[in-house]
Amino acid sequence: MTDTHITIVHDRVGLAFDSRQWIIRRRDVKLAKDGSIRWKPLMFVTRKRDLLLHLMGAGVPRCSAEEAVRDYPDTIEEYVSQHPEVLE
């Protein structure tokens, strides 16, 4: 299953999603061989947006996390249904 990177939340934390879950990612300190940034999955969130916000709180200022997910619907299912073209 392929995931899609959607946003950088703060410094070394990013968000991605696939058809079943949001994925909180951490930027790797080492670059890939081609010089691109590598992102490693940190947590997988299959429930509500509030849980996603809570789990991001460990390494992200609350205001940055809230701004990143402010316009997200309550569940990953709703998010995926609103962005079907991204997963094709």
C-alpha positions as CSV (number, residue, x, y, z in Angstrom):
1,M,0.0,0.0,0.0
2,T,1.3,3.4,-0.9
3,D,1.0,6.4,1.3
4,T,0.9,10.1,0.4
5,H,2.8,12.8,2.2
6,I,0.4,15.7,2.8
7,T,2.1,18.2,5.1
8,I,5.1,19.1,7.2
9,V,3.7,19.9,10.6
10,H,6.8,21.2,12.4
11,D,10.5,21.0,11.9
12,R,11.0,17.2,11.7
13,V,7.4,16.0,11.9
14,G,5.1,15.4,8.9
15,L,1.8,13.8,8.1
16,A,0.9,11.3,5.5
17,F,-2.1,9.0,4.9
18,D,-3.2,6.0,3.0
19,S,-6.6,4.5,2.5
20,R,-6.9,3.3,6.1
21,Q,-4.9,5.6,8.4
22,W,-3.1,8.9,9.0
23,I,0.6,8.4,9.4
24,I,2.7,10.6,11.7
25,R,6.2,10.7,10.3
26,R,9.6,11.8,11.5
27,R,12.2,13.3,9.2
28,D,15.3,11.2,9.1
29,V,18.5,13.0,10.0
30,K,20.3,11.3,7.1
31,L,19.4,12.2,3.5
32,A,18.6,9.5,1.0
33,K,21.4,8.7,-1.5
34,D,19.9,11.0,-4.1
35,G,19.9,13.9,-1.5
36,S,16.2,13.8,-0.9
37,I,14.6,14.0,2.5
38,R,13.6,10.6,4.0
39,W,10.5,10.3,6.2
40,K,10.1,7.4,8.6
41,P,6.7,6.3,9.9
42,L,6.4,7.0,13.6
43,M,2.7,6.4,14.5
44,F,-0.4,5.1,12.7
45,V,-3.7,6.6,13.6
46,T,-6.9,4.9,12.5
47,R,-9.3,6.7,14.7
48,K,-10.5,10.3,15.1
49,R,-8.7,13.5,14.3
50,D,-8.6,14.3,18.0
51,L,-6.4,11.3,18.6
52,L,-4.1,12.4,15.8
53,L,-3.8,15.8,17.4
54,H,-3.1,14.3,20.8
55,L,-0.4,11.9,19.4
56,M,1.4,14.7,17.5
57,G,1.6,16.6,20.7
58,A,4.7,14.6,21.9
59,G,7.0,16.4,19.5
60,V,5.1,19.3,18.1
61,P,3.9,22.6,19.6
62,R,0.2,22.4,20.2
63,C,-0.5,25.5,17.9
64,S,1.4,23.9,15.0
65,A,-0.4,20.6,15.4
66,E,-3.8,22.3,15.6
67,E,-3.1,24.4,12.6
68,A,-2.0,21.4,10.6
69,V,-5.2,19.4,11.2
70,R,-7.7,22.3,11.6
71,D,-9.5,21.6,8.3
72,Y,-9.4,17.8,8.5
73,P,-12.7,15.9,9.0
74,D,-13.2,13.8,12.1
75,T,-12.2,10.5,10.6
76,I,-9.7,9.1,8.1
77,E,-12.6,7.6,6.2
78,E,-14.1,11.1,5.6
79,Y,-10.6,12.4,4.7
80,V,-10.0,9.7,2.1
81,S,-13.5,10.1,0.6
82,Q,-12.7,13.8,0.1
83,H,-9.4,13.1,-1.6
84,P,-9.8,10.0,-3.7
85,E,-7.7,11.3,-6.5
86,V,-4.6,11.3,-4.3
87,L,-4.7,7.5,-3.7
88,E,-5.2,6.5,-7.4
